[in-house]
């Protein structure tokens, strides 16, 4: 099970809603009571319909922590993956954190314009800490859905190609049918049929072929294994 050390204001900055309870505050430090926030998946998995707020838990042989909030699920590994149960703990209450820290910043101006100021601020705190891999949330999301978009684009290209080939095939069939019924159409027009009725006859037959093709295609797609 994953747990993520975060500082106060993380949920508000990243935009993760607190569905129940409260977020972390500056009082959740090394001198305060040990607390934890669980996500919705963990709340459902371990407490079901019960309210986990006020419940206590512990992990990695640490001391007991009290659940103070339920955060919304986050697709950390991509939109196509199902969120897993996870916990958030105050950064100040996790000693000897070995994970590489991530700075989350919300700004009302162009994100790229604050990169220099952010590097300077981090350098003032600790000059030995490198600040690389600066990305906007749009870039993170774009990378996450990049493969899905590529697959969708490829499917669209093949779908339009299949539609084009099918249109050519339908045109060929209808051209052959019309050429075989030219004598019939001439007789129909000779006895009073208008060009509109003949056109409707041809289009009706084409519509039947298209409808039959759509029905068989949908039936095949429904029966094909996923």
C-alpha positions in Angstrom: 0.0 0.0 0.0 1.3 3.4 -0.9 1.7 6.4 1.4 2.7 9.8 0.3 4.3 12.4 2.6 2.9 15.8 1.7 3.0 19.2 3.3 0.1 21.5 4.4 -1.7 23.0 1.4 -0.8 20.2 -1.0 -4.4 19.2 -1.7 -5.5 22.8 -2.2 -2.6 23.4 -4.6 -2.9 20.2 -6.6 -6.7 20.5 -6.7 -7.5 17.2 -5.0 -10.8 17.6 -3.1 -11.2 16.6 0.6 -14.4 14.7 0.5 -14.8 14.4 4.3 -12.9 15.7 7.3 -10.0 18.2 6.9 -6.8 18.8 5.1 -3.3 19.0 6.7 -2.4 22.3 8.5 0.8 23.8 9.9 -0.1 22.3 13.2 0.4 18.8 11.9 4.1 18.8 12.6 6.5 16.6 14.6 5.1 18.0 17.9 1.5 17.4 17.0 -0.7 14.3 17.1 0.1 11.8 14.4 -2.5 12.0 11.6 -3.2 10.5 8.2 -5.5 11.2 5.3 -6.8 8.3 3.2 -8.2 8.3 -0.3 -11.6 7.2 -1.3 -10.4 3.8 -2.6 -8.8 3.0 0.8 -11.9 4.2 2.7 -14.1 1.9 0.7 -11.7 -1.1 0.9 -11.1 -1.0 4.6 -14.2 0.7 6.1 -16.9 0.2 3.5 -19.9 2.3 4.3 -18.6 3.3 7.7 -17.0 6.7 8.4 -13.2 6.3 8.8 -12.8 9.7 10.3 -11.4 9.2 13.8 -10.3 5.7 13.2 -6.7 4.7 13.9 -4.1 2.8 11.8 -0.4 2.3 11.5 2.0 1.0 8.9 5.7 0.1 8.6 5.8 -0.5 12.4 5.2 3.1 13.0 3.0 4.6 15.8 -0.7 4.7 15.5 -2.2 7.5 13.4 -5.7 9.0 13.4 -7.6 9.4 10.2 -8.6 13.1 9.9 -9.7 13.3 6.2 -10.7 11.5 3.1 -9.2 12.8 -0.2 -10.4 12.1 -3.7 -8.8 9.4 -5.8 -5.9 10.4 -8.0 -4.8 8.5 -11.1 -1.1 8.7 -10.4 -0.2 6.0 -12.9 -2.4 7.2 -15.7 -6.1 7.7 -16.5 -6.4 4.1 -17.8 -5.3 2.6 -14.4 -7.6 2.1 -11.5 -6.8 4.2 -8.4 -5.3 2.1 -5.6 -5.8 2.6 -1.9 -3.2 5.0 -0.5 -2.6 7.3 2.4 -1.2 10.8 2.8 0.9 11.7 5.9 2.3 15.1 6.9 5.8 15.5 5.6 7.0 16.9 9.0 5.8 13.7 10.7 7.8 11.3 8.6 11.4 11.2 9.7 14.2 10.2 7.4 12.2 10.5 4.2 14.3 9.1 1.4 12.0 9.8 -1.5 12.9 12.5 -3.9 10.7 15.5 -3.1 8.4 17.1 -5.6 7.5 20.7 -5.4 3.9 21.6 -6.5 3.3 25.3 -7.3 0.1 27.0 -8.3 0.4 30.3 -10.2 -1.9 32.7 -11.9 0.7 33.7 -14.5 2.5 31.7 -17.2 4.1 28.7 -15.5 7.3 28.8 -17.6 8.0 32.4 -16.4 8.3 31.3 -12.7 10.9 28.6 -13.3 13.8 30.9 -12.6 12.3 32.4 -9.5 11.5 28.8 -8.3 15.1 27.7 -8.8 16.4 30.7 -6.9 14.0 30.1 -4.0 15.1 26.4 -3.7 18.8 27.4 -4.0 18.3 29.8 -1.1 17.0 27.0 1.1 19.6 24.4 0.0 22.1 25.1 -2.8 22.9 21.4 -3.1 19.4 20.5 -4.2 19.0 20.4 -8.0 15.7 21.4 -9.5 15.1 19.6 -12.7 12.1 18.1 -14.6 10.0 21.2 -14.3 6.6 20.4 -15.9 3.2 22.1 -16.0 0.2 20.0 -15.2 -0.9 20.2 -18.8 2.4 18.6 -19.8 2.0 15.9 -17.2 -1.5 15.1 -18.4 -0.4 15.1 -22.0 2.3 12.6 -21.3 -0.1 10.4 -19.4 -2.6 10.3 -22.2 -0.1 10.4 -25.0 -0.2 6.7 -25.8 -4.0 6.6 -25.7 -4.2 9.6 -28.0 -1.8 7.9 -30.4 -3.8 4.7 -30.5 -7.0 6.6 -31.0 -5.4 8.6 -33.9 -4.2 5.3 -35.5 -7.7 3.8 -35.2 -9.3 6.9 -36.7 -6.9 6.8 -39.7 -7.8 3.1 -40.3 -11.5 3.8 -39.7 -11.5 6.6 -42.4 -9.5 4.3 -44.7 -12.0 1.5 -44.2 -14.9 4.0 -44.9 -13.2 5.2 -48.0 -12.7 1.6 -49.3 -16.2 0.7 -48.4 -17.5 3.8 -50.3 -15.6 2.8 -53.4 -17.0 -0.8 -53.1 -20.5 0.5 -52.7 -20.1 2.8 -55.6 -18.9 -0.1 -57.8 -21.8 -2.3 -56.8 -24.4 0.4 -57.4 -22.8 1.3 -60.7 -23.0 -2.4 -61.8 -26.6 -2.7 -60.6 -27.7 0.5 -62.4 -25.9 -0.6 -65.6 -27.8 -4.0 -65.4 -31.1 -2.2 -64.9 -30.7 0.5 -67.5 -33.4 -1.2 -69.7 -35.8 -1.5 -66.8 -35.3 2.2 -65.9 -36.0 3.2 -69.5 -39.2 1.2 -69.5 -40.3 2.8 -66.2 -39.7 6.3 -67.5 -41.4 5.4 -70.8 -44.6 4.5 -69.0 -44.6 7.7 -66.9 -42.2 7.2 -64.1 -40.2 10.4 -63.3 -36.5 10.7 -62.8 -37.1 11.3 -59.1 -38.8 8.0 -58.6 -36.1 6.2 -60.4 -33.5 8.0 -58.3 -35.3 7.0 -55.1 -35.4 3.4 -56.2 -31.7 3.4 -56.7 -30.9 5.2 -53.4 -33.3 2.9 -51.6 -31.4 -0.1 -52.8 -28.2 1.5 -51.8 -29.6 2.3 -48.3 -30.6 -1.4 -47.9 -27.0 -2.4 -48.7 -25.6 0.2 -46.3 -28.0 -0.8 -43.5 -27.2 -4.5 -44.0 -23.5 -3.7 -43.8 -23.9 -1.6 -40.6 -26.0 -4.4 -39.0 -23.4 -7.1 -39.8 -20.6 -4.8 -38.7 -22.2 -4.1 -35.3 -23.1 -7.7 -34.9 -19.5 -8.8 -35.5 -18.1 -6.1 -33.2 -20.5 -7.2 -30.4 -19.6 -10.9 -30.8 -15.8 -10.3 -31.2 -13.7 -11.0 -28.0 -12.3 -7.9 -26.2 
